[in-house]
């Protein structure tokens, strides 16, 4: 064992600290614990927001979309592409691609109970992944299209159902503004609510075959493909891989394809989430500095109390660097104690919020009904390591007071 570490342990176990010194050290430990807990909670909440809202956005439009380049200026009136594409086999073979599904998009006007509402119908097929909508389903059930029978079911959001006074089983008339004008009747099979108000106001799900007929498309013509990835943090890299396969050249019917991921489709939403990272970084920096200054005051008090001990060590031939290490080792103990309590407080608060949703939110403003929590082991380790490093670096300067302590003076007042 190093001599410096041994002496630090002896000083800690000596139990000779004055009450005032012990109180100030305890205050420093509490300061570190509270600062760390604020940092962990801030990162967990921000990570939770990004994860939950990102999942909601991808639930509506998947992670990556492949559409006709001709429709790039009209998101809801797309030119069709063929379902048979030469790149599909290679696309399915990509390690990051989890699922691919077909879809159609068509705008319409709903009318019921004397009210009208603009709507974007999303046509789905038997390959549609229902997990997201089943999780957010409030009433009724989802429908499952088949190739043999065209379904007349429609899945509406709670916002639209409330506006048009609809409930499950009710018929709803939808007008399609085209030449000639078309009208279709659907029956509400279920009502969902995701919390993303702008999306809930807009989208409803129907059988894709209905929209193909309304558009005069063949059964092998669709608005595009939706691709779900395995790891959202690799979205940009996966988008580039998809572009390399599908973005160059022309498809079988002579059309060129456009590749977009959800970050590009809803840039404003993800820019808003990105601003949270800046806020959290400022919080982390401020809290780390607060913890550092708390520990500086604690270390200075410990050094001043041990002035006579410093004098004895110098008289025995110990250098300033040696003695400084002794007190820094002692500080590491106090820092570790603060980190331990900080982690306990933060994880306890996060668990309570995750389990019981104590802190609620206005869903209209924040897209979520309660503060979300997402804890990452990597984030936890990084926050703890970063906090420890910053505090130790801040302690190097105040520990230099040891060099100014004279052996003869300090021993005289022992």
C-alpha positions as CSV (number, residue, x, y, z in Angstrom):
1,X,0.0,0.0,0.0
2,X,1.3,3.5,-0.8
3,X,2.4,5.5,2.2
4,X,0.2,8.4,1.2
5,X,-2.9,6.2,1.0
6,X,-2.0,4.6,4.4
7,X,-1.6,8.0,6.1
8,X,-4.9,9.2,4.5
9,X,-6.7,6.1,5.9
10,X,-5.2,6.7,9.4
11,X,-6.3,10.3,9.4
12,X,-9.8,9.3,8.4
13,X,-10.0,6.6,11.1
14,X,-8.4,8.7,13.8
15,X,-11.7,10.3,14.7
16,X,-9.9,13.5,16.0
17,X,-11.9,16.0,13.8
18,X,-13.5,18.9,15.6
19,X,-17.3,19.1,15.4
20,X,-17.2,22.3,13.3
21,X,-14.9,20.6,10.8
22,X,-17.0,17.5,10.7
23,X,-20.1,19.6,10.0
24,X,-18.4,21.4,7.1
25,X,-17.2,18.2,5.6
26,X,-20.7,16.8,5.9
27,X,-22.1,19.9,4.2
28,X,-19.6,19.3,1.3
29,X,-20.7,15.7,1.0
30,X,-24.3,16.7,0.9
31,X,-23.5,19.3,-1.7
32,X,-21.9,16.7,-3.9
33,X,-24.8,14.3,-3.4
34,X,-27.4,16.8,-4.3
35,X,-25.5,18.1,-7.3
36,X,-24.9,14.6,-8.7
37,X,-28.6,13.6,-8.1
38,X,-29.7,16.7,-10.1
39,X,-27.3,15.8,-12.9
40,X,-28.6,12.2,-13.1
41,X,-32.2,13.1,-13.0
42,X,-31.7,15.8,-15.6
43,X,-30.0,13.4,-18.0
44,X,-32.6,10.6,-17.3
45,X,-35.5,13.0,-18.0
46,X,-34.0,14.4,-21.2
47,X,-33.1,10.9,-22.4
48,X,-36.7,9.8,-21.6
49,X,-38.2,12.7,-23.6
50,X,-36.0,12.0,-26.6
51,X,-36.8,8.3,-26.5
52,X,-40.6,8.6,-26.0
53,X,-41.2,11.3,-28.5
54,X,-38.9,9.7,-31.0
55,X,-40.8,6.4,-30.6
56,X,-44.1,8.3,-31.2
57,X,-42.8,10.0,-34.3
58,X,-41.5,6.7,-35.8
59,X,-44.8,5.0,-34.8
60,X,-46.5,7.2,-37.4
61,X,-43.9,7.2,-40.2
62,X,-41.3,4.6,-39.3
63,X,-37.6,5.4,-39.2
64,X,-36.9,5.6,-42.9
65,X,-39.3,6.2,-45.9
66,X,-38.8,5.4,-49.5
67,X,-41.1,7.4,-51.8
68,X,-41.3,8.7,-55.4
69,X,-39.0,11.7,-55.9
70,X,-41.7,13.3,-58.0
71,X,-43.8,13.7,-54.9
72,X,-41.2,15.5,-52.8
73,X,-43.1,18.8,-52.8
74,X,-46.5,17.2,-51.9
75,X,-46.2,15.0,-48.8
76,X,-49.8,13.9,-49.0
77,X,-50.4,13.6,-52.8
78,X,-47.6,11.2,-53.8
79,X,-46.9,9.7,-57.1
80,X,-46.9,5.9,-56.9
81,X,-44.0,3.5,-57.0
82,X,-44.0,-0.2,-57.7
83,X,-43.9,-2.8,-55.0
84,X,-41.5,-4.9,-57.0
85,X,-38.1,-3.3,-56.6
86,X,-34.7,-4.8,-57.5
87,X,-33.1,-3.7,-54.2
88,X,-35.7,-5.3,-51.8
89,X,-33.7,-8.5,-51.2
90,X,-30.6,-6.6,-50.4
91,X,-32.6,-4.1,-48.3
92,X,-34.0,-6.9,-46.2
93,X,-30.6,-8.4,-45.7
94,X,-29.2,-5.2,-44.0
95,X,-28.4,-6.0,-40.4
96,X,-30.0,-2.8,-39.1
97,X,-33.3,-3.2,-41.0
98,X,-35.9,-4.8,-38.7
99,X,-39.1,-4.5,-40.7
100,X,-40.3,-3.1,-44.0
101,X,-44.0,-2.4,-44.8
102,X,-46.0,-0.8,-47.6
103,X,-48.3,2.2,-47.3
104,X,-50.4,4.6,-49.2
105,X,-51.3,8.2,-48.3
106,X,-54.4,10.2,-49.4
107,X,-56.0,13.4,-48.0
108,X,-59.7,13.7,-47.5
109,X,-62.5,15.5,-45.6
110,X,-64.5,13.8,-42.9
111,X,-68.1,14.7,-42.1
112,X,-70.1,13.6,-39.2
113,X,-72.6,15.2,-36.7
114,X,-72.6,18.4,-38.7
115,X,-68.9,18.9,-38.3
116,X,-66.1,18.5,-40.9
117,X,-62.5,17.8,-40.5
118,X,-59.5,17.5,-42.9
119,X,-57.8,14.2,-42.6
120,X,-54.9,12.3,-44.0
121,X,-55.7,8.6,-44.6
122,X,-52.8,6.2,-44.3
123,X,-53.5,3.0,-46.2
124,X,-51.9,-0.1,-44.7
125,X,-51.6,-3.7,-45.8
126,X,-51.2,-7.1,-44.1
127,X,-47.5,-6.4,-43.4
128,X,-48.3,-3.4,-41.2
129,X,-46.7,-3.5,-37.7
130,X,-49.4,-2.7,-35.1
131,X,-47.4,-2.6,-31.9
132,X,-47.3,1.2,-31.6
133,X,-51.1,1.7,-32.2
134,X,-52.1,-1.2,-30.0
135,X,-50.1,0.3,-27.2
136,X,-51.9,3.6,-27.6
137,X,-55.4,2.2,-28.3
138,X,-58.1,3.6,-26.0
139,X,-61.3,1.9,-27.4
140,X,-62.2,-0.9,-29.8
141,X,-59.6,-2.8,-31.7
142,X,-57.4,-2.7,-34.7
143,X,-58.2,-4.2,-38.1
144,X,-56.1,-6.6,-40.2
145,X,-56.3,-6.1,-44.0
146,X,-56.1,-9.1,-46.3
147,X,-55.6,-9.5,-50.0
148,X,-58.9,-11.3,-50.5
149,X,-61.3,-8.8,-48.8
150,X,-61.2,-5.0,-48.8
151,X,-61.9,-3.7,-45.3
152,X,-64.2,-0.7,-44.6
153,X,-62.8,-0.2,-41.1
154,X,-61.0,3.0,-40.0
155,X,-58.9,3.7,-36.9
156,X,-59.3,7.3,-35.6
157,X,-57.6,9.4,-33.0
158,X,-59.4,10.5,-29.9
159,X,-59.1,14.1,-31.0
160,X,-60.9,13.5,-34.3
161,X,-63.5,11.2,-32.7
162,X,-64.3,13.8,-30.0
163,X,-64.5,16.6,-32.6
164,X,-66.9,14.6,-34.9
165,X,-68.8,13.0,-31.9
166,X,-67.9,9.4,-33.1
167,X,-67.5,6.2,-31.1
168,X,-66.5,2.7,-32.1
169,X,-69.0,1.1,-34.6
170,X,-70.2,4.5,-35.9
171,X,-70.1,5.1,-39.7
172,X,-68.2,8.1,-41.0
173,X,-68.4,9.7,-44.5
174,X,-65.1,10.8,-46.1
175,X,-65.1,13.1,-49.2
176,X,-62.1,13.0,-51.6
177,X,-61.5,16.1,-53.6
178,X,-60.6,14.8,-57.1
179,X,-62.1,14.5,-60.5
180,X,-64.6,13.1,-60.3
181,X,-65.5,13.7,-56.6
182,X,-65.4,10.5,-54.6
183,X,-67.2,9.6,-51.4
184,X,-66.5,6.6,-49.1
185,X,-68.1,5.3,-46.0
186,X,-66.0,3.7,-43.2
187,X,-66.9,2.3,-39.8
188,X,-64.9,3.2,-36.7
189,X,-63.2,0.1,-35.4
190,X,-61.0,1.7,-32.8
191,X,-59.8,5.0,-31.2
192,X,-56.2,5.8,-30.3
193,X,-54.3,8.6,-28.6
194,X,-50.6,9.1,-28.8
195,X,-50.1,12.5,-27.2
196,X,-48.5,14.0,-30.4
197,X,-51.4,16.4,-31.0
198,X,-50.3,17.5,-34.4
199,X,-50.2,13.9,-35.6
200,X,-53.4,12.8,-33.8
201,X,-55.3,15.7,-35.5
202,X,-54.1,14.5,-38.9
203,X,-53.9,10.7,-39.3
204,X,-56.4,7.9,-39.6
205,X,-55.7,4.3,-40.7
206,X,-57.6,2.4,-43.4
207,X,-57.1,-0.5,-45.8
208,X,-54.6,0.4,-48.4
209,X,-56.7,-1.2,-51.2
210,X,-59.4,1.5,-50.6
211,X,-56.9,4.2,-51.4
212,X,-55.4,2.3,-54.4
213,X,-58.9,2.2,-55.9
214,X,-59.6,5.8,-55.2
215,X,-56.3,6.8,-56.9
216,X,-56.9,4.5,-59.8
217,X,-53.7,2.6,-59.0
218,X,-52.9,-1.0,-59.6
219,X,-52.6,-3.4,-56.7
220,X,-48.8,-3.3,-57.1
221,X,-48.6,0.6,-56.8
222,X,-48.1,2.2,-53.5
223,X,-47.0,5.6,-52.0
224,X,-43.9,4.1,-50.6
225,X,-42.1,1.8,-48.1
226,X,-41.6,2.3,-44.4
227,X,-38.5,0.9,-42.8
228,X,-38.0,0.2,-39.1
229,X,-34.4,0.0,-37.8
230,X,-33.0,-2.0,-34.9
231,X,-31.0,0.8,-33.3
232,X,-32.2,4.4,-33.6
233,X,-28.8,5.8,-32.7
234,X,-27.5,4.4,-36.0
235,X,-30.3,6.0,-38.0
236,X,-28.1,8.2,-40.1
237,X,-25.7,5.4,-41.0
238,X,-28.6,3.1,-41.9
239,X,-30.2,5.8,-44.0
240,X,-27.0,6.1,-46.0
241,X,-26.9,2.3,-46.5
242,X,-30.5,2.4,-47.7
243,X,-29.7,5.3,-50.0
244,X,-26.8,3.4,-51.5
245,X,-29.2,0.6,-52.4
246,X,-32.3,2.4,-53.4
247,X,-31.4,6.1,-54.0
248,X,-29.3,5.7,-57.2
249,X,-30.7,5.1,-60.6
250,X,-34.3,4.5,-61.6
251,X,-36.8,2.0,-60.3
252,X,-38.6,-0.6,-62.5
253,X,-41.3,1.8,-63.7
254,X,-38.8,4.5,-64.6
255,X,-39.3,6.7,-61.4
256,X,-36.5,7.8,-59.2
257,X,-36.8,7.3,-55.5
258,X,-36.4,9.6,-52.5
259,X,-34.9,8.4,-49.1
260,X,-35.8,10.3,-46.0
261,X,-35.5,9.4,-42.3
262,X,-37.8,10.6,-39.5
263,X,-35.3,13.3,-38.4
264,X,-35.6,14.9,-41.9
265,X,-39.4,14.5,-42.1
266,X,-40.0,16.1,-38.8
267,X,-36.9,18.3,-38.4
268,X,-38.7,20.9,-36.2
269,X,-39.6,18.2,-33.6
270,X,-36.1,16.8,-33.4
271,X,-34.5,20.2,-33.4
272,X,-36.7,21.0,-30.3
273,X,-35.4,17.8,-28.7
274,X,-31.9,18.7,-29.6
275,X,-32.2,22.0,-27.7
276,X,-32.8,20.0,-24.6
277,X,-29.2,18.6,-24.9
278,X,-27.8,22.1,-24.7
279,X,-29.9,22.8,-21.5
280,X,-28.8,19.6,-19.9
281,X,-25.1,20.3,-20.7
282,X,-25.4,23.7,-18.9
283,X,-27.0,22.0,-15.9
284,X,-24.3,19.3,-15.8
285,X,-21.5,21.9,-15.9
286,X,-23.1,24.1,-13.2
287,X,-23.8,21.2,-10.9
288,X,-20.3,19.9,-11.3
289,X,-18.9,23.3,-10.4
290,X,-21.1,23.6,-7.4
291,X,-20.0,20.1,-6.2
292,X,-16.4,21.2,-6.8
293,X,-16.6,24.4,-4.8
294,X,-18.3,22.5,-2.0
295,X,-15.5,20.1,-1.8
296,X,-12.9,22.9,-2.0
297,X,-14.3,24.5,1.2
298,X,-14.3,21.1,2.9
299,X,-10.7,20.3,1.9
300,X,-9.4,23.7,3.1
301,X,-11.0,23.2,6.5
302,X,-9.5,19.7,6.8
303,X,-6.1,21.1,5.9
304,X,-6.3,23.9,8.3
305,X,-7.4,21.6,11.1
306,X,-4.4,19.3,10.3
307,X,-1.9,22.1,10.2
308,X,0.1,20.6,13.1
309,X,0.1,17.2,11.3
310,X,1.4,18.8,8.1
311,X,4.2,20.4,10.2
312,X,5.2,17.1,11.7
313,X,5.3,15.4,8.3
314,X,7.5,18.2,6.9
315,X,9.8,18.0,9.9
316,X,10.2,14.3,9.2
317,X,11.2,15.1,5.6
318,X,8.0,14.7,3.7
319,X,7.7,17.0,0.7
320,X,4.7,19.2,-0.3
321,X,3.8,16.8,-3.1
322,X,3.7,13.8,-0.7
323,X,1.5,15.7,1.8
324,X,-0.8,17.0,-0.9
325,X,-1.4,13.4,-2.1
326,X,-2.4,12.4,1.4
327,X,-5.1,15.1,1.6
328,X,-6.3,14.4,-2.0
329,X,-6.7,10.7,-1.1
330,X,-8.7,11.8,2.0
331,X,-10.8,14.0,-0.3
332,X,-11.5,11.0,-2.6
333,X,-13.2,9.3,0.3
334,X,-15.4,12.3,0.9
335,X,-16.2,12.5,-2.8
336,X,-17.0,8.8,-3.0
337,X,-19.4,9.2,-0.1
338,X,-21.1,12.0,-1.8
339,X,-21.4,10.1,-5.1
340,X,-22.8,7.1,-3.3
341,X,-25.6,9.1,-1.7
342,X,-26.2,11.1,-4.9
343,X,-26.7,8.0,-6.9
344,X,-29.0,6.5,-4.3
345,X,-31.2,9.7,-4.2
346,X,-31.3,10.1,-8.0
347,X,-32.1,6.4,-8.7
348,X,-34.8,6.4,-6.0
349,X,-36.4,9.5,-7.5
350,X,-36.2,8.1,-11.0
351,X,-37.8,4.8,-9.9
352,X,-40.6,6.5,-8.1
353,X,-41.4,8.7,-11.2
354,X,-41.1,5.7,-13.5
355,X,-43.3,3.5,-11.3
356,X,-46.0,5.9,-10.2
357,X,-45.7,8.9,-12.6
358,X,-45.8,11.4,-9.7
359,X,-44.9,14.5,-11.8
360,X,-47.6,15.0,-14.5
361,X,-47.3,17.1,-17.7
362,X,-49.7,18.9,-19.9
363,X,-49.9,16.5,-22.8
364,X,-51.0,19.3,-25.2
365,X,-47.7,21.1,-24.6
366,X,-45.2,18.4,-24.0
367,X,-46.7,15.4,-26.0
368,X,-46.6,13.3,-22.8
369,X,-48.9,12.9,-19.8
370,X,-46.0,12.4,-17.3
371,X,-42.3,13.1,-17.0
372,X,-40.5,10.2,-18.8
373,X,-37.5,8.4,-17.3
374,X,-34.8,6.5,-19.2
375,X,-31.7,5.5,-17.3
376,X,-28.6,4.5,-19.2
377,X,-25.7,2.7,-17.5
378,X,-23.3,4.5,-19.8
379,X,-24.7,7.9,-18.8
380,X,-24.5,7.0,-15.1
381,X,-20.9,5.9,-15.3
382,X,-20.0,9.0,-17.4
383,X,-21.6,11.4,-15.0
384,X,-19.9,9.8,-12.0
385,X,-16.5,9.7,-13.6
386,X,-16.8,13.2,-15.0
387,X,-17.9,14.7,-11.7
388,X,-15.1,13.0,-9.8
389,X,-12.5,14.2,-12.4
390,X,-13.7,17.8,-12.3
391,X,-13.8,18.0,-8.5
392,X,-10.2,16.5,-8.2
393,X,-8.9,19.0,-10.8
394,X,-10.5,21.8,-8.8
395,X,-8.9,20.5,-5.6
396,X,-5.3,20.7,-7.0
397,X,-5.1,24.5,-6.6
398,X,-6.5,24.9,-3.0
399,X,-4.3,21.9,-1.9
400,X,-1.3,24.1,-2.7
401,X,-1.8,25.9,0.6
402,X,0.2,23.0,2.1
403,X,3.4,24.5,0.6
404,X,2.9,27.6,2.7
405,X,2.7,25.8,6.1
406,X,6.0,26.2,8.0
407,X,7.0,23.2,10.2
408,X,8.3,25.3,13.1
409,X,5.2,27.5,13.3
410,X,2.7,24.6,12.9
411,X,4.4,22.4,15.5
412,X,4.6,25.2,18.0
413,X,0.8,25.5,18.1
414,X,0.2,21.8,18.1
